[in-house]
Amino acid sequence: MATSTPYGIKLAVHLIVNDFGNIVSKVCECLLRRGTLSKALICRFTDLPQDKVKKSLWVLIQHNCVQAFALEQEGGGRDTTVVVTQYMVLFNNIIHRLRFSKFATLATNDLDKEVFEILEGLLQHGRLTLTQILDRALDSHSGGNKDTHRETFIKLVQNRFVERCPAVEPLIALPTDGETPAKKGGGRSKKSKKEVTLEERALAAAIPMDAERFSITSDDGIDSDEEKKEKLSGLKVGEKRKQRKVEWDSELDIMGGKKEPVWRVNFDEFINRLRIKACVEYARAEYDNAAAVILGSMLEGTKRTESEVSLSLDSIFEEVIKSKEGLTMNLERVRSSLEQLDFCSEVDDTYSVNLKDIIQKAQLEEVESIVKKRYGIEAFRMFRSLSNGRPLDTDKISDRTFVDKKITPQILYKLWKDNYIQMEKVTTGGPRQTDFFLWRIKKDNLWHQILDELYHAALNLSLRYVHEVDQDREILNLSAEKAPPEVVKRKERLKKVRILLDSSLMKLDDAIMLFHDFL
Ligand SMILES: *[C@@H]1O[C@H](CO)[C@@H](O)[C@H](O)[C@H]1NC(C)=O
C-alpha cells in the first residue's frame, strides 16, 4: 500500500467531506488513520451506529475509495474458521478526486471530445453498468444516439481508460498446509521477495485478469452461479482447486443481484499516461522540442510496470516520423539528439531510457526549485552542492558556491532548521582540537517531507477554493434579479480568484504526482 503522510491524510479527509459529508468522512478517516478494519471495529472507533457505517462504506465502495475483502481467520474451536469482512481504504483513489478534470482533459485530447460525456458520468458516479452509462449519456442532450455512445464506450475500454470493477469482496483464505512454510523452506528467495501485505493480496485477488478486465463481449451474458461465485471470490481457475471450500455470508450485497457488469474509470491508465507526459515535458524543458518528440515516440505504449524502454535507432526513427513534429527530422538528427540525453544509453545502435531515472531527475529539480523560491539563489546553489548526497563542511560549501564565508553558516542553519539538510558536528582529534560541521542531504527523509508539504499546500488551496465558492453562493442568493454593479464586480473578482486557485492547485498536484504516483 502506498504510504501517506500526515497532511496527505488531512487532504484525503477534506476531499471526502467536500463530496460526501461528515459521516462518510468520519468512517473514511477512521480507516485512513487505523488501517484495514471490520465493520464492528469501525462502529466502535467512530461511535456511529451500524446502519450509518454500512451506508458510508457503500458510498466509499461505490466511489472506489474502499475495497472490501472477506478474510478467513482461525475460529474459536479446533479446525474451525470464521470469515470476517474487512474494509481497506484506497488512499490513492481518494487523492485522484483532485485530478478528475485532468483525467477528462487527457482522454478528450488523446481520443476525442465525445468521450467526455461518458467519462464524466463515471467519474461522478464512481461505478455504473453499461445501461446506466448509456441512459445517462442520452439524458445529457450532448447529441449522439445510443449506438454512437456505445461505440464511444467501447473506444474507452479498448484504450483502457475504463475497466470492469474489481470483485466486490474477494475471499482471502488461510494458507492451506504446504503453502505456509514458503518462508522457512530453504530461504530460496530470502532477500529478493518483499513481504506481500494482506491489502496487496486482497487487491490482486479483486482485480480481474486483463482479458476480463477490458472485455466487453460477455457484457450482457448471464453468468452461471458457479462463475459468479468465482468472480466474487476473485480466484483464478487454477487456484481454485487449491482452496478449501469456505462458506460465508457476504456482508455486501452491493450489486443488488445485478447481472450486468459494472464499470469504472481505470485510474492506473491515466496515471501511466500522465507519467509519460511528465517525462516528455522534462525532456522539453531540459533539452528541446526534438528531444521531447523523440522521447515521446519511444515511450508511446509503455506500461506503468515497465521502467526501462529499449529500441533500435531504426524503430525510434520510424515512430518519430509518424508524428507531425517529427516529420522533418532525419536519421542523423534523431541520433545526435538521442546522444545528448543524459538519461539515455546506447549499445549497438539500441537506445535505452529509464523512466525512473527521468522521474528522479525531475524530482530533484522540483526540490531545488522549491529551495530557490523559499530560501533564495544562494541557498539554492548550496543545496545543489550537496545534492549528490555526499557530506561537505561549511568552508567547502562556501568555496564551491562562492557564497560569502560569513553568510554561508546562516543560510545553512536556515535550511537545517527546516529539515532540508542534516548537520553533524565533528571534532578532530589531536593536540589542537577543532570543531567543524558536516552538512548533507538525506534524500528519502527530505522527499517524504516535501511530499507532505505539497499535500499541505494543496489542502490550503482547496480550503480556500471552497471558501470562495461559498462566498459566491452567498452573493447569488443576495442578488435576486437585477444585480447592482458592485455585486457584479465582486462576482467577477471571485471568478478570477477561483480560476487562479484552480490552476495553482493543478500545478501543485503535478508535483504531488511526481513524488507520489510516478515511481
Ligand atoms: C497552510 O495554511 C496555514 C494557515 O493559513 C499556514 O500556517 C501554512 O504555512 C500553510 N502551509 C502551506 C504549506 O502552504
The ligand as a MOL file (V3000), in Angstrom:
LIG
                    3D

  0  0  0     0  0            999 V3000
M  V30 BEGIN CTAB
M  V30 COUNTS 14 14 0 0 0
M  V30 BEGIN ATOM
M  V30 1 C -1.2650 26.4970 5.1210 0
M  V30 2 O -2.0240 27.4410 5.8230 0
M  V30 3 C -1.6180 27.6380 7.1700 0
M  V30 4 C -2.6240 28.5430 7.8480 0
M  V30 5 O -3.0730 29.5530 6.9940 0
M  V30 6 C -0.2060 28.2130 7.1800 0
M  V30 7 O 0.2280 28.4150 8.5160 0
M  V30 8 C 0.7170 27.2320 6.4790 0
M  V30 9 O 2.0280 27.7660 6.3970 0
M  V30 10 C 0.2130 26.9210 5.0810 0
M  V30 11 N 1.0380 25.8370 4.5740 0
M  V30 12 C 1.4050 25.6790 3.3160 0
M  V30 13 C 2.3320 24.5600 3.0160 0
M  V30 14 O 1.0220 26.4070 2.4310 0
M  V30 END ATOM
M  V30 BEGIN BOND
M  V30 1 1 1 2
M  V30 2 1 1 10
M  V30 3 1 2 3
M  V30 4 1 3 4
M  V30 5 1 3 6
M  V30 6 1 4 5
M  V30 7 1 6 7
M  V30 8 1 6 8
M  V30 9 1 8 9
M  V30 10 1 8 10
M  V30 11 1 10 11
M  V30 12 1 11 12
M  V30 13 1 12 13
M  V30 14 2 12 14
M  V30 END BOND
M  V30 END CTAB
M  END
